[in-house]
Amino acid sequence: MAFRLTWSPAARCDLREIFAYIAKDDRAAAGKFVHSVVRAVEHLPAFPESGRMVPEFGDPAIREVVRRPCRIVYRVNAGRGMVEIARVWHAARGIPEVPRCDN
């Protein structure tokens, strides 16, 4: 069964901020980078547990895919058949801030 892939409001905001930051110097490069982030998670609906567990959390439901220099942090909700991209976090920012989800 394929899962449904969604992007949290925070992750969407992260992508917009990343695009704006890179676009200051090169709008085409910004578009290519954001597109590469989206491509990096396209496989998650079919393989939701393919990313590694985020070591800082130790929770098997919170995983990540790395698209340097960013960590794409996502949450797997097997009961609902969902994969939610929680944050697109620049690795230099330290531990990703992932809002708690009680669903």
C-alpha positions in Angstrom: 0.0 0.0 0.0 1.4 3.4 -0.9 1.2 6.1 1.7 0.0 9.6 1.1 2.7 12.3 1.1 1.9 15.7 2.6 4.0 18.8 3.5 3.5 20.6 6.8 3.0 24.4 6.8 6.5 24.6 8.4 8.1 22.6 5.7 6.5 24.7 3.0 7.7 27.8 4.7 11.2 26.3 5.0 11.2 25.7 1.2 10.1 29.3 0.5 12.8 30.6 2.7 15.5 28.4 1.2 14.3 29.5 -2.3 14.4 33.2 -1.3 17.9 32.9 0.2 19.4 31.2 -2.8 17.5 33.4 -5.3 19.2 36.5 -3.9 22.3 35.3 -5.9 20.8 32.9 -8.5 17.1 32.4 -9.1 17.7 29.5 -11.4 19.9 27.7 -8.9 17.2 28.3 -6.2 14.6 26.6 -8.4 16.9 23.7 -9.1 17.7 23.2 -5.5 14.0 23.3 -4.3 13.1 20.9 -7.1 15.9 18.5 -6.0 14.5 18.6 -2.4 11.0 17.6 -3.8 12.6 14.8 -5.9 14.5 13.5 -2.8 11.2 12.6 -1.1 9.2 11.3 -4.1 10.0 7.7 -3.1 8.6 8.0 0.4 5.0 7.0 -0.3 6.2 3.6 -1.6 9.0 3.3 1.0 8.1 5.4 4.0 10.7 3.9 6.3 13.6 4.2 3.8 15.0 7.3 5.6 17.1 7.0 8.7 15.7 7.6 12.1 16.6 11.1 13.3 19.3 10.3 15.9 18.5 13.2 18.1 14.9 12.0 18.6 15.3 8.2 18.7 11.6 7.8 17.5 11.1 5.4 14.6 8.3 7.5 13.3 10.5 10.6 12.8 12.9 10.0 10.0 15.0 12.0 7.5 16.4 12.1 4.1 19.5 14.2 3.5 19.8 16.5 0.5 22.9 18.4 1.4 23.1 20.8 3.0 19.6 20.1 4.2 17.9 17.4 6.4 14.4 16.7 5.2 12.7 15.5 8.3 9.5 13.6 8.0 7.0 11.8 10.2 5.5 8.4 9.3 1.9 7.7 10.5 1.3 4.1 9.5 -2.1 4.0 11.0 -3.3 6.8 8.7 -1.1 5.7 5.8 0.6 9.1 5.7 4.1 10.5 5.4 4.3 14.2 6.4 7.4 16.3 5.6 7.8 18.1 8.8 10.8 20.4 8.1 13.5 21.1 5.6 16.3 21.9 8.0 19.7 23.3 7.1 22.3 21.0 8.7 24.2 24.0 10.2 21.2 25.0 12.3 21.7 22.1 14.7 18.9 19.8 15.9 15.8 20.0 13.7 12.8 21.5 15.4 9.9 19.2 14.8 6.6 20.1 16.2 4.9 17.4 18.3 2.1 15.6 16.7 -0.5 13.8 18.7 -2.4 12.3 15.8 
